[in-house]
Amino acid sequence: MKLINKDILTEYGFVQDEAKSSNNKIVMTREKMDVVINTDGTIWYSNMGFDYPLKDLASLRKVYKEVRNTELKPVI
């Protein structure tokens, strides 16, 4: 299974949200769903102030399906 990184998120249509990003984190957004990449390499789905760890593409697809009620597909 593929581990999540910024390139994978970009492939699936996530774009960097400059307003929410800072020096210690990058926030990638798609359809009002935020994924946070910390400088230590950990990746989280963030919702209503709670962070849920994402380890691989399967966990990202599962969370996306639960949140958006649609399959996560590559846009490229």
Helices and strands as residue ranges (DSSP letters): H 6-11, E 15-16, E 25-30, E 33-38, E 43-47, E 50-53, H 57-68
